[in-house]
């Protein structure tokens, strides 16, 4: 079955204390000055969404976000002195086209007629999920904005002893992000996790490894003013760990765990100050 959804909502977002505080000097030296802006105004968002979905899994959609007084990081340069602060953009429009489709392994050994009769629970099947999106931002001072693509592939594999293996790869291409343009990909990460549930699915033990190839890096340049400021910092983004979670039993019949394990791509918030660790 195919469903069409049209949504609209209006939201307000207040500037963070870090962006408002003029004494916020998280990073500074003789050549870099970082400060908050106490004159920031709240941001008003008008969000429009149109989505077509098939069987509540595969989808294609378009969203338009129109923001008034969007808070962004603004970097300028005078000689060898670099200034960074938060500023309001009078008007910002973000267009986002996205699509996703799960490919269950059952399609390779079962006829399509049988698949339509099956109860497709993503938490109990082997599948590969493909996701892509294209986003372009229309913003003040940027004459010819360039959009960027996002590509993501994730797979879920059910192993013996009820162990679940999840593998995912996400790549974000080059394009305008507010007043910055990347010299390298925004985001490029390969992650693996193995999990096992116990005690009637109340307890979950997970072994994970994120950004295995240590490829996540900030490498940007400003495009709102000249001369350009080049910003780069690279931390060791590889993480390995073991996590344990426990779901507290409840008698609320409406409370249930969402079985959909499909992972989607989110944007990172750059309002924390991109010059904190280097330039």
MOUR-V739678 format. One record per pair of residues at least 12 apart in sequence whose ideal C-beta (glycine too) atoms are under 10 Angstrom apart, sorted by the first residue. I is the first residue (numbers start at 1). J is the second residue. D is the distance in Angstrom with one decimal. If there is no record, write none. Layout:
BEGIN
{{I J D} {I J D}}
END
This chain:
BEGIN
{{1 53 9.1} {1 54 7.2} {1 55 6.2} {1 56 8.4} {1 116 9.6} {2 52 6.4} {2 53 7.2} {2 54 5.2} {2 55 8.2} {2 58 9.5} {2 59 10.0} {3 51 8.2} {3 52 7.3} {3 53 5.1} {3 54 7.8} {3 55 8.8} {3 56 7.4} {3 59 9.0} {4 50 7.7} {4 51 7.4} {4 52 5.5} {4 53 8.1} {5 49 7.2} {5 50 7.3} {5 51 4.7} {5 52 8.0} {5 53 7.2} {5 59 9.2} {5 61 8.2} {6 48 8.1} {6 49 7.1} {6 50 5.4} {6 51 8.1} {7 47 7.6} {7 48 7.4} {7 49 4.4} {7 50 8.0} {7 51 8.0} {7 63 8.8} {8 46 7.5} {8 47 6.8} {8 48 5.4} {8 49 7.6} {8 64 9.8} {9 45 8.1} {9 46 8.1} {9 47 5.1} {9 48 8.7} {9 49 8.5} {10 44 7.2} {10 45 6.8} {10 46 5.6} {10 47 7.4} {10 66 9.8} {11 43 8.5} {11 44 7.7} {11 45 4.5} {11 46 8.4} {11 47 6.8} {11 65 9.5} {11 67 9.5} {12 42 5.4} {12 43 7.0} {12 44 5.6} {12 45 7.4} {12 68 9.9} {12 69 9.9} {13 42 6.6} {13 43 4.5} {13 44 8.2} {13 45 6.8} {13 67 8.6} {13 69 9.3} {13 70 8.8} {13 71 7.8} {14 40 8.9} {14 41 9.4} {14 42 5.2} {14 43 8.0} {14 71 9.2} {15 36 8.8} {15 37 8.1} {15 38 9.4} {15 39 9.7} {15 40 4.1} {15 41 7.7} {15 42 7.0} {15 43 7.8} {15 69 9.1} {15 71 5.3} {15 86 6.9} {15 88 8.6} {15 271 8.5} {16 36 9.0} {16 40 9.1} {16 71 8.1} {16 86 8.6} {16 269 9.4} {16 271 6.6} {16 272 8.6} {17 36 8.3} {18 36 6.5} {18 86 8.5} {18 271 7.9} {18 272 7.1} {18 273 7.5} {19 36 5.5} {19 37 6.6} {19 38 9.5} {19 40 6.1} {19 71 6.1} {19 72 9.8} {19 73 8.6} {19 85 8.5} {19 86 4.0} {19 87 9.4} {19 271 6.1} {19 272 8.9} {19 273 8.6} {20 36 5.3} {20 37 6.8} {20 38 5.5} {20 39 8.7} {20 40 5.7} {20 71 9.5} {20 86 7.8} {21 35 8.3} {21 36 4.1} {21 37 9.0} {21 38 7.5} {21 86 9.9} {22 35 5.5} {22 36 5.1} {22 37 7.1} {22 38 5.3} {22 39 9.4} {22 85 8.9} {23 35 7.6} {23 36 7.3} {23 38 9.7} {24 36 4.2} {24 37 9.5} {24 85 9.5} {24 86 9.3} {24 273 8.3} {26 84 10.0} {26 272 8.6} {26 273 5.9} {26 275 9.0} {26 276 5.3} {26 277 9.7} {27 84 8.6} {27 273 7.0} {27 274 10.0} {27 275 6.1} {27 276 4.3} {27 277 7.1} {27 278 8.7} {27 279 9.6} {28 84 9.4} {28 275 9.1} {28 276 9.6} {29 82 9.9} {30 80 8.8} {30 81 8.4} {31 77 9.8} {31 79 9.3} {31 80 5.6} {31 81 6.0} {31 82 6.2} {31 279 8.2} {32 75 9.7} {32 80 10.0} {32 81 8.0} {32 82 5.0} {32 83 8.1} {32 84 7.3} {32 229 9.8} {32 275 6.0} {32 276 9.4} {32 278 9.2} {32 279 6.6} {33 76 10.0} {33 81 6.9} {33 82 7.1} {33 83 5.0} {33 84 7.2} {33 85 8.6} {33 275 9.4} {34 73 9.6} {34 75 9.5} {34 82 9.0} {34 83 8.0} {34 84 4.8} {34 85 7.4} {34 86 9.9} {34 273 6.1} {34 274 9.9} {34 275 6.0} {34 276 7.3} {35 83 8.1} {35 84 7.8} {35 85 5.5} {35 86 8.9} {36 85 7.0} {36 86 6.3} {36 273 9.4} {37 71 8.8} {37 74 8.8} {37 85 5.1} {37 86 4.7} {37 87 6.4} {37 88 8.4} {38 86 9.9} {39 86 9.6} {39 87 9.1} {39 88 8.2} {40 69 8.0} {40 71 5.9} {40 85 9.6} {40 86 5.9} {40 87 7.7} {40 88 6.0} {41 68 8.7} {41 69 4.5} {41 70 10.0} {41 71 8.5} {41 88 5.4} {42 68 9.1} {42 69 6.6} {42 71 8.9} {42 88 9.3} {43 67 5.6} {43 68 6.8} {43 69 5.0} {43 70 5.3} {43 71 5.9} {43 72 9.9} {43 88 7.7} {43 89 9.0} {43 92 8.8} {44 66 8.8} {44 67 7.0} {44 68 4.5} {44 69 6.7} {44 70 9.3} {45 65 6.0} {45 66 7.1} {45 67 5.1} {45 68 8.0} {45 69 9.9} {45 70 8.5} {45 92 9.3} {45 94 9.6} {46 64 8.2} {46 65 7.4} {46 66 4.5} {46 67 7.8} {46 68 8.3} {46 93 9.7} {47 63 6.9} {47 64 7.5} {47 65 5.3} {47 66 7.9} {47 67 9.2} {47 94 9.5} {48 62 8.4} {48 63 6.7} {48 64 4.5} {48 65 7.8} {48 66 7.9} {49 61 6.6} {49 62 7.4} {49 63 4.6} {49 64 7.9} {49 65 9.3} {49 96 9.2} {50 62 5.1} {50 63 7.7} {50 64 8.8} {51 63 8.4} {51 98 8.9} {51 99 9.9} {52 99 9.4} {53 100 9.3} {54 101 8.5} {55 102 9.5} {55 115 9.4} {55 116 8.2} {55 120 6.9} {56 120 8.4} {56 260 8.7} {57 100 8.2} {57 101 7.4} {57 102 5.1} {57 103 10.0} {57 104 9.1} {57 120 6.7} {57 122 7.5} {57 127 9.3} {57 129 8.9} {57 260 8.6} {57 262 7.9} {58 99 8.0} {58 100 6.7} {58 101 4.2} {58 102 6.8} {58 103 9.3} {58 129 9.8} {58 130 9.6} {59 98 8.0} {59 99 6.7} {59 100 5.6} {59 101 7.9} {59 131 9.6} {60 97 8.1} {60 98 7.5} {60 99 4.3} {60 100 8.2} {60 101 8.9} {60 132 10.0} {61 96 8.3} {61 97 7.5} {61 98 5.5} {61 99 7.3} {61 100 8.9} {61 133 9.1} {62 95 7.5} {62 96 7.1} {62 97 5.3} {62 98 7.8} {62 99 9.9} {62 134 9.9} {63 94 7.8} {63 95 7.7} {63 96 4.7} {63 97 8.3} {63 98 7.7} {63 133 9.6} {63 135 9.2} {64 93 6.8} {64 94 7.2} {64 95 5.8} {64 96 7.7} {65 92 7.8} {65 93 7.1} {65 94 4.3} {65 95 8.3} {65 96 7.6} {65 135 9.9} {65 137 9.3} {66 91 7.4} {66 92 7.5} {66 93 5.3} {66 94 8.1} {66 138 9.5} {67 88 9.9} {67 89 7.6} {67 90 9.7} {67 91 7.3} {67 92 4.4} {67 93 7.6} {67 94 7.5} {67 137 9.9} {67 139 9.5} {68 88 8.7} {68 89 8.7} {68 90 7.1} {68 91 6.0} {68 92 8.0} {69 87 9.7} {69 88 4.3} {69 89 7.1} {69 90 7.0} {69 91 8.5} {69 92 8.9} {70 87 9.3} {70 88 6.9} {70 89 4.5} {70 90 8.6} {70 91 8.0} {70 92 4.2} {70 93 9.8} {70 94 9.1} {70 137 9.5} {70 139 7.9} {70 140 9.5} {70 178 8.1} {71 86 5.6} {71 87 7.5} {71 88 6.3} {71 89 7.9} {71 178 9.7} {71 271 6.2} {72 86 7.2} {72 87 6.2} {72 88 8.0} {72 89 5.6} {72 92 8.1} {72 139 7.9} {72 140 9.6} {72 177 9.4} {72 178 4.4} {72 179 6.2} {72 180 9.2} {72 224 9.2} {72 270 8.0} {72 271 7.6} {73 85 7.8} {73 86 6.2} {73 87 7.9} {73 178 7.0} {73 179 7.2} {73 180 8.0} {73 222 9.6} {73 270 6.0} {73 271 6.4} {73 272 8.5} {73 273 6.6} {73 274 6.1} {73 275 8.3} {74 86 7.1} {74 87 4.2} {74 88 9.6} {74 89 9.0} {74 141 9.6} {74 178 8.7} {74 179 6.2} {74 222 8.7} {74 224 7.0} {74 225 8.6} {75 179 7.1} {75 180 8.0} {75 220 9.3} {75 221 9.6} {75 222 4.9} {75 224 7.9} {75 225 7.8} {75 228 9.4} {75 229 5.1} {75 231 7.5} {75 273 10.0} {75 274 7.9} {75 275 6.9} {75 279 9.1} {76 179 9.8} {76 222 7.9} {76 224 8.1} {76 225 5.3} {76 226 9.8} {76 227 9.9} {76 229 7.7} {77 222 7.8} {77 225 7.1} {77 226 8.3} {77 227 5.8} {77 228 7.9} {77 229 5.1} {77 279 9.9} {78 225 9.9} {78 227 9.6} {79 227 9.4} {82 222 9.4} {82 229 5.7} {82 231 9.1} {82 275 7.1} {82 279 6.5} {83 229 9.4} {83 275 9.5} {84 222 9.7} {84 229 8.7} {84 231 9.4} {84 273 6.7} {84 274 7.8} {84 275 4.9} {84 276 9.1} {84 279 9.6} {85 273 9.4} {86 271 7.0} {86 273 8.6} {87 140 10.0} {87 179 9.0} {87 224 9.8} {88 140 9.9} {89 137 9.9} {89 139 5.9} {89 140 5.4} {89 141 8.5} {89 142 9.9} {89 178 7.8} {89 179 8.8} {90 139 9.5} {90 140 5.9} {91 138 8.3} {91 139 8.1} {91 140 6.9} {92 137 6.6} {92 138 7.0} {92 139 5.1} {92 140 7.8} {92 142 10.0} {92 178 8.3} {93 136 8.9} {93 137 7.3} {93 138 4.3} {93 139 7.9} {93 145 9.8} {94 135 6.5} {94 136 7.6} {94 137 5.2} {94 138 7.7} {94 139 8.8} {94 147 10.0} {94 267 9.7} {95 134 8.3} {95 135 6.9} {95 136 5.2} {95 137 7.9} {95 138 7.6} {95 145 9.9} {95 147 7.7} {96 133 6.1} {96 134 7.3} {96 135 4.6} {96 136 8.2} {96 137 9.5} {96 147 9.2} {96 150 9.4} {96 267 9.6} {97 132 8.8} {97 133 6.4} {97 134 4.8} {97 135 7.8} {97 136 8.9} {97 147 9.0} {97 149 9.9} {98 131 7.2} {98 132 7.0} {98 133 3.7} {98 134 7.7} {98 135 8.4} {98 150 8.0} {98 264 8.7} {98 265 8.8} {99 130 8.5} {99 131 7.3} {99 132 5.8} {99 133 7.5} {99 134 9.5} {100 129 6.7} {100 130 6.8} {100 131 4.2} {100 132 7.7} {100 133 8.7} {100 152 8.4} {100 262 7.5} {100 264 7.3} {100 265 9.6} {101 128 9.3} {101 129 7.4} {101 130 5.5} {101 131 8.1} {101 132 9.5} {102 120 8.3} {102 122 6.6} {102 125 8.8} {102 127 4.9} {102 128 7.3} {102 129 4.7} {102 130 7.9} {102 131 9.6} {102 154 9.4} {102 156 9.1} {102 260 9.6} {102 262 6.4} {103 126 9.9} {103 127 6.1} {103 128 4.8} {103 129 7.5} {103 130 6.9} {103 153 10.0} {103 155 9.3} {104 118 8.7} {104 120 7.0} {104 122 8.5} {104 125 5.4} {104 126 6.9} {104 127 4.4} {104 128 8.4} {104 129 9.8} {104 156 9.7} {105 125 7.5} {105 126 4.3} {105 127 6.4} {105 128 7.9} {105 155 9.4} {105 156 9.7} {105 157 8.7} {105 158 9.6} {106 118 7.3} {106 120 8.9} {106 125 7.0} {106 126 7.9} {106 127 8.5} {107 127 9.2} {120 259 10.0} {121 259 5.2} {121 260 8.6} {121 261 9.6} {122 156 7.2} {122 258 9.7} {122 259 6.4} {122 260 5.2} {122 261 5.3} {122 262 5.8} {123 156 8.4} {123 158 9.6} {123 164 8.4} {123 197 9.7} {123 201 9.5} {123 257 8.6} {123 258 8.7} {123 259 3.9} {123 260 7.1} {123 261 5.3} {123 262 9.7} {124 156 9.7} {124 158 7.5} {124 164 9.5} {124 259 7.5} {124 261 9.5} {125 156 7.5} {125 157 10.0} {125 158 7.3} {125 261 9.7} {126 155 7.9} {126 156 6.3} {126 157 5.4} {126 158 5.6} {126 159 9.7} {126 164 9.8} {126 165 9.5} {127 154 9.0} {127 155 7.1} {127 156 5.7} {127 157 8.9} {127 158 9.8} {127 261 9.2} {127 262 8.4} {128 153 6.6} {128 154 7.2} {128 155 4.6} {128 156 8.0} {128 157 9.4} {128 167 9.2} {129 152 7.9} {129 153 7.2} {129 154 4.9} {129 155 7.4} {129 156 7.7} {129 168 8.5} {129 261 8.9} {129 262 5.1} {129 263 7.2} {129 264 9.0} {130 151 8.4} {130 152 7.5} {130 153 5.6} {130 154 8.4} {130 155 9.9} {131 150 7.5} {131 151 7.6} {131 152 4.3} {131 153 7.6} {131 154 7.9} {131 168 9.8} {131 170 8.6} {131 262 8.4} {131 263 8.3} {131 264 6.4} {131 265 6.3} {132 149 6.7} {132 150 6.4} {132 151 5.4} {132 152 7.3} {132 153 9.5} {132 265 9.2} {133 147 9.8} {133 148 9.1} {133 149 7.2} {133 150 4.5} {133 151 8.6} {133 152 8.6} {133 172 9.3} {133 264 9.3} {133 265 7.0} {133 267 10.0} {134 147 5.5} {134 148 7.5} {134 149 5.4} {134 150 7.7} {134 173 9.2} {134 175 8.7} {135 147 5.8} {135 148 6.2} {135 149 8.3} {135 150 7.3} {135 172 9.4} {135 175 7.2} {135 176 9.4} {135 177 9.0} {135 267 8.2} {136 148 7.9} {136 175 7.1} {136 176 7.6} {137 175 8.2} {137 176 5.6} {137 177 7.2} {137 178 7.0} {137 179 10.0} {138 176 9.3} {139 176 7.4} {139 177 9.8} {139 178 6.5} {139 179 7.5} {139 224 8.8} {140 179 9.3} {140 224 8.5} {141 179 7.2} {141 223 8.4} {141 224 4.7} {141 225 8.1} {142 176 6.0} {142 178 8.7} {142 179 7.5} {142 181 9.4} {142 223 6.7} {142 224 7.1} {143 223 9.7} {144 176 9.2} {145 175 7.9} {145 176 4.7} {145 181 9.7} {145 223 9.3} {146 173 9.7} {146 174 7.4} {146 175 4.8} {146 176 5.3} {146 181 7.4} {146 223 9.6} {147 173 8.9} {147 174 9.6} {147 175 4.9} {147 176 7.5} {148 172 6.3} {148 173 4.7} {148 174 5.8} {148 175 2.6} {148 176 7.5} {148 177 7.5} {148 181 9.5} {148 182 8.1} {148 185 9.0} {148 186 6.9} {149 171 8.4} {149 172 7.6} {149 173 4.4} {149 174 8.8} {149 175 7.6} {150 170 7.3} {150 171 7.4} {150 172 5.1} {150 173 7.3} {150 175 9.7} {150 186 8.6} {150 187 8.3} {150 264 9.9} {150 265 5.3} {150 266 9.9} {150 267 8.9} {151 169 8.3} {151 170 7.3} {151 171 4.9} {151 172 8.0} {151 173 7.8} {151 265 8.9} {152 168 6.9} {152 169 7.0} {152 170 4.5} {152 171 7.5} {152 172 9.1} {152 187 9.9} {152 189 9.8} {152 263 7.6} {152 264 7.8} {152 265 5.0} {153 167 8.6} {153 168 7.0} {153 169 5.4} {153 170 8.2} {153 171 9.1} {154 166 6.7} {154 167 6.8} {154 168 3.7} {154 169 7.5} {154 170 8.3} {154 191 8.6} {154 261 9.0} {154 262 7.4} {154 263 5.1} {154 264 9.4} {154 265 9.8} {155 167 4.9} {155 168 7.4} {155 169 9.3} {156 168 9.4} {156 261 6.0} {156 262 8.4} {156 263 9.3} {157 194 9.6} {159 194 7.8} {159 196 9.2} {161 196 7.2} {162 195 9.5} {162 196 6.1} {162 197 6.8} {162 198 9.0} {162 201 9.8} {163 194 6.0} {163 195 7.3} {163 196 5.1} {163 197 9.5} {163 205 9.7} {163 207 9.6} {164 193 8.4} {164 194 7.0} {164 195 5.0} {164 196 7.2} {164 197 8.1} {164 204 9.5} {164 206 9.1} {164 261 8.1} {165 192 7.5} {165 193 7.6} {165 194 5.3} {165 195 8.3} {166 191 7.9} {166 192 7.2} {166 193 4.8} {166 194 7.7} {166 195 7.4} {166 206 9.2} {166 208 8.7} {166 261 7.4} {166 263 7.8} {167 190 8.0} {167 191 7.4} {167 192 5.3} {167 193 8.2} {167 194 9.8} {168 189 8.1} {168 190 7.5} {168 191 5.0} {168 192 8.0} {168 193 8.6} {168 210 9.6} {168 263 5.9} {168 265 9.5} {169 188 8.5} {169 189 7.3} {169 190 4.9} {169 191 7.7} {169 192 9.9} {169 212 9.9} {169 213 9.9} {170 185 9.9} {170 186 10.0} {170 187 6.2} {170 188 7.4} {170 189 5.4} {170 190 8.3} {170 191 8.1} {170 211 9.9} {170 216 9.9} {170 263 8.7} {170 264 9.9} {170 265 5.6} {170 266 9.8} {171 185 6.1} {171 186 8.9} {171 187 7.2} {171 188 5.2} {171 189 8.2} {171 190 9.5} {171 215 9.3} {171 265 9.6} {172 185 5.8} {172 186 3.8} {172 187 4.2} {172 188 7.3} {172 189 9.4} {172 265 7.7} {172 267 8.7} {172 268 9.6} {173 185 6.3} {173 186 7.4} {173 187 9.5} {173 188 9.7} {174 186 7.5} {176 223 7.0} {177 220 7.9} {177 223 9.8} {177 267 8.4} {177 268 9.5} {177 270 6.9} {178 222 9.9} {178 223 9.4} {178 224 8.6} {178 270 6.9} {178 271 9.4} {179 220 9.5} {179 221 10.0} {179 222 5.9} {179 223 6.2} {179 224 4.0} {179 225 8.2} {179 229 10.0} {179 270 9.8} {180 218 9.4} {180 220 4.4} {180 221 6.9} {180 222 6.1} {180 223 6.8} {180 224 8.5} {180 229 9.3} {180 231 7.6} {180 270 7.6} {180 274 7.5} {181 220 6.7} {181 221 5.7} {181 222 8.0} {181 223 5.0} {181 224 10.0} {181 228 8.9} {182 217 9.4} {182 218 8.4} {182 219 6.2} {182 220 5.4} {182 221 8.1} {182 231 10.0} {183 217 9.5} {183 218 9.8} {183 219 4.5} {183 220 6.6} {183 221 6.2} {183 230 7.5} {183 231 9.2} {183 232 7.7} {184 215 9.2} {184 217 6.1} {184 218 8.8} {184 219 4.3} {184 220 8.7} {184 232 8.8} {184 234 10.0} {185 215 8.1} {185 216 9.2} {185 217 8.3} {185 219 8.6} {186 216 9.3} {186 217 9.5} {186 218 8.7} {186 219 9.2} {186 220 8.7} {186 267 8.8} {186 268 8.2} {186 270 10.0} {187 211 9.5} {187 215 8.8} {187 216 6.3} {187 217 9.1} {187 218 9.8} {187 265 8.3} {187 266 9.9} {187 267 9.0} {187 268 7.4} {188 211 8.6} {188 213 8.3} {188 215 4.4} {188 216 6.6} {188 217 8.0} {189 210 6.9} {189 211 4.6} {189 212 8.4} {189 213 8.2} {189 214 9.4} {189 215 6.5} {189 216 5.6} {189 237 7.6} {189 238 9.7} {190 209 8.9} {190 210 8.7} {190 211 6.9} {190 212 5.1} {190 213 5.7} {190 214 9.8} {190 215 7.5} {191 208 7.2} {191 209 6.9} {191 210 4.7} {191 211 6.7} {191 212 7.1} {191 239 9.2} {191 263 9.0} {192 207 8.9} {192 208 7.1} {192 209 5.0} {192 210 8.2} {192 212 6.6} {192 240 9.9} {193 206 5.7} {193 207 6.8} {193 208 4.0} {193 209 7.4} {193 210 8.3} {193 241 9.6} {193 243 9.0} {194 206 7.1} {194 207 4.9} {194 208 7.7} {194 209 9.3} {195 207 7.5} {195 208 8.4} {195 243 8.7} {195 245 9.5} {195 261 9.7} {197 245 9.7} {197 247 9.5} {198 244 10.0} {198 246 9.6} {199 246 8.2} {199 247 9.1} {199 249 9.8} {200 247 9.4} {200 249 8.9} {201 247 7.4} {201 257 7.5} {202 245 9.1} {202 246 6.1} {202 247 4.7} {202 248 8.0} {202 249 6.8} {202 257 9.8} {203 244 7.2} {203 245 7.2} {203 246 5.2} {203 247 7.6} {204 243 8.0} {204 244 7.2} {204 245 4.8} {204 246 7.9} {204 247 7.9} {205 242 7.5} {205 243 7.6} {205 244 5.5} {205 245 8.3} {206 241 8.4} {206 242 7.1} {206 243 4.7} {206 244 7.6} {206 245 7.7} {207 240 8.4} {207 241 7.7} {207 242 5.5} {207 243 8.2} {208 239 7.6} {208 240 7.2} {208 241 5.7} {208 242 7.8} {208 243 6.9} {209 238 7.5} {209 239 7.3} {209 240 5.0} {209 241 8.1} {210 237 7.6} {210 238 7.0} {210 239 4.6} {210 240 7.9} {210 241 8.3} {211 236 9.0} {211 237 4.5} {211 238 5.2} {211 239 6.9} {212 237 9.9} {212 238 6.4} {212 239 9.5} {212 240 8.8} {213 237 9.6} {213 238 7.9} {214 234 8.6} {214 235 9.1} {214 236 6.2} {214 237 5.9} {214 238 4.7} {214 239 10.0} {215 234 9.6} {215 237 7.7} {215 238 9.3} {216 234 8.3} {216 235 8.1} {216 236 9.6} {216 237 4.0} {216 238 8.9} {216 268 9.8} {217 232 7.4} {217 233 7.7} {217 234 4.6} {217 235 8.5} {217 237 8.0} {218 231 6.6} {218 232 6.4} {218 233 5.0} {218 234 7.3} {218 235 8.9} {218 268 9.8} {218 270 9.1} {218 274 6.4} {218 275 9.9} {218 277 8.3} {218 278 8.6} {219 231 7.6} {219 232 4.7} {219 233 8.4} {219 234 7.9} {220 232 7.5} {220 233 9.7} {220 270 9.2} {220 274 6.9} {220 279 9.9} {222 274 9.9} {229 275 8.4} {229 279 6.8} {230 279 6.8} {231 274 5.7} {231 275 6.2} {231 277 9.4} {231 278 7.3} {231 279 5.2} {232 274 10.0} {232 277 9.5} {232 278 6.4} {232 279 7.2} {233 274 8.0} {233 275 8.7} {233 276 8.1} {233 277 4.2} {233 278 4.3} {233 279 8.2} {234 277 9.1} {234 278 8.6} {235 277 7.4} {235 278 10.0}}
END
